[in-house]
Amino acid sequence: MGFDWHYTVGLLADTDFWLASWTVVQLSLASWLVAAVVGFALALAKRSRWKVLARATQTYIWFFRSLPLLVLLIFIYSMPQVFPALRSVLSNAFTAGFIALVVSEAAYMAEIHRGGLIAIPKGQVEAGRALGLSFFGIQRLIVIPQAIRVALPALANELVTIVKLTSLVSVISLAEILLVGQRLYTQNFLILETLTAVAFYYILIVTIFDRSITFLERSADVNRLGQKAQPLSEGEVAAKIARFTARPASRRQPADVPALEAKGVHKAFGDLQVLKGVDLTVQPGEVISIIGRSGSGKTTFIRTLNGLEHMDSGSVRLHGEPFISAGASASGAHLFKEDFRLIRDVGMVFQSFNLFNHRTILDNVLLAPLYHGLGTRADLEAEAFHYLAKVGMAAHARKYPHQLSGGQQQRVAIARALMMSPSIILFDEPTSALDPETVDEVLGVIRSLAGDGVTMVIVTHEMNFAFDVSDRILFMEQGKVICDDTPANIKAGLYPQLRTFLKNLTN
């Protein structure tokens, strides 16, 4: 007896098969989408600092990855026998199958999402925090879009897996593709012919899903999108800037109090004391450079000034207002307090730029002001072009960070900080990650800001720049401030330790 191709081809027009295929599409998509959301929440919970939550999540993932879906499916469908109140919900095969697939697949997707989260550089989160975004704002605008891009191929593969796993739901009599096929070949015994048709429907669904996911991947590919970005003409830039109107200051800064005042800042990493009671007072309009050998605590100190690094003890005041404080309670527990509302008043430019890779240059600059509702998009866009023009990057507004040189990215990072109208800007070695050819362009921008009277604290190893642009220079050694004086007094040789340090740099 030969293979009955006529019968198989006839099944491709069978109404029951197409209805069953629609059931599979609905069940697969619904399960995939919900499991993806639940899986992301599980991934975040597993990385939580709360050990109880992290361990509970880890247990969930371990258990449901170990449990066969068929066992879970039958268990859930049979639960009304123990809990009759669930009969109205779980007696429906589609609902029982949906719940089983979500519970099981969420455990797998949690690990996929965790891989995506791990791939997002820590600096992206720190940049969002420095711009005043809340935890959920950072996740929604920065982390989740990038993590999903990383995880999308694996998530697409999981969708294919779910489509095939729906065949297991036939054991609880859901009218999906395999069950329809089983009913047919038990009547006519044309097993191979019927299963060929079953395979066709599954392959058709998987192919449609695969092409759809591929389209999404291409739509989200910043490398591909970046190729379409063309530099703006001078006329386009001028037209954008022409609409710029200076935004009124969000808060009045008292002129008779320091812009920033840090007292007794201590910080240790394990047994290593990195900061040993560092003090700093910055007056409005001052430019202060912090210099010192590697490991002297410069970067750690500047990161404590806006809370990116939690100090062990000490305090920071911003324009006379308490901003950050830390110390020990009466019981000896570590206490850390921070007025997070004030962080928007402290700009931060990082050593590694930390631009948001999934957003254009313009969107990088606009993200925080739009999030904080500082104006309409049209007004903020004009302001963004104003600051991008100030750093010489307005023509590149439509490009993505990966299309720019290091020096260009750093200039964009400066424009992003300026868009928040901070009263003080912190620079953490802004040129150390740059090629020698691009250092001057970044230093030129910082010089122009100094000329505009912007209050700045700069950690730098560019000695000539520091002496040229600074009102005061701090020299740090082994976690302490050895020298805090004007460039003129330092050049006069009043500090032997600093004189030795500068001599070694020139050798």
Order of alpha helices (4+ residues) and beta strands (2+ residues): alpha-alpha-alpha-alpha-alpha-alpha-alpha-alpha-alpha-alpha-alpha-alpha-alpha-beta-beta-beta-alpha-beta-beta-beta-beta-alpha-alpha-alpha-beta-alpha-beta-alpha-beta-beta-alpha-alpha
